Amino acid sequence: MAKVLNVILTHQPAACVAAMIEWWSRHADSAQVLIVAGGRREDFDEIAQAQKIFADDARLRTMDHQREFQSYTGVFRDVSAWLAGRDRTHVSFCEYDHLPLVGDFNEGQLARLAAEDADVIGHHVQRIDGTSHPHYLCHHSNPEFHRHWEKITRREDPEVILSMFGSGSFWTREAFDAVASHEEPFRIYLEIYLPTLAHHLGFRVRDLPDQNSFVQVSPDREPELDAVREAGAWAVHPVKRRWNRARGH
């Protein structure tokens, strides 16, 4: 039987996190939610959720995420360590502003993973090697970049580089733990590093084409929640200001 852990990454104060957990309670039992707090330590201490981790990682706390090559490697490693000895079979990873909209959120993810015969599903998954994709061009300029994948790949083609939007993804436990066990050889942006590493470790990474229009960089989707749910969205991104109302902002 599948048992999903819903990992929610946030940097917000406790009141905002409480409002977020209340929303998630419509979609997952509290025992299935793990809060990863990457904000201030004092805010973490005030979070009432029993299952929580403080992410003390400078690579997470970037300002210009793309240019500073923001990393979720430390977050994945901490979650994998927390999972040790627990019987979760899958990991759903969401940033705080990536909101589930349907009551069967995890069931839908599990069904799609099975239908795709995949180990990882995410948004805007695409192959970008040999393209003018800005993230690829930035990393391609480092002569060690492709050499790294050549060293570790289990695939016939070591040149494959994937990109996957970072706000929400769904993993088998095996794929998640395998990716978490690897250290970055140098700074690699998370939207390239996570799917490319999973691929070269032999895991199958697949896109969610029918969901991609609901998960974008901008604008804030708060006014559209009902409309996108009716249009078939499982989740939506970004919704950044919703939880701030819990503290009167």
Sequence and secondary structure as in RCSB ss.txt:
>XXXX:A:sequence
MAKVLNVILTHQPAACVAAMIEWWSRHADSAQVLIVAGGRREDFDEIAQAQKIFADDARLRTMDHQREFQSYTGV
FRDVSAWLAGRDRTHVSFCEYDHLPLVGDFNEGQLARLAAEDADVIGHHVQRIDGTSHPHYLCHHSNPEFHRHWE
KITRREDPEVILSMFGSGSFWTREAFDAVASHEEPFRIYLEIYLPTLAHHLGFRVRDLPDQNSFVQVSPDREPEL
DAVREAGAWAVHPVKRRWNRARGH
>XXXX:A:secstr
   EEEEEEE S HHHHHHHHHHHTTTS GGGEEEEE S HHHHHH   SSEEE   TTT  SSTTTTT   HHH
HHHHHHHHTTS   EEEEEETT EE STTHHHHHHHHHHHTT SEEESS EE TTS  HHHHHHHTSTHHHHHHH
HH  SS TT  EE  SSEEEEEHHHHHHHHT   SS   HHHHHHHHHHHTT  EEE TTTGGGB SSS  GGGH
HHHHHTT SEEB   SGGGGGGT 
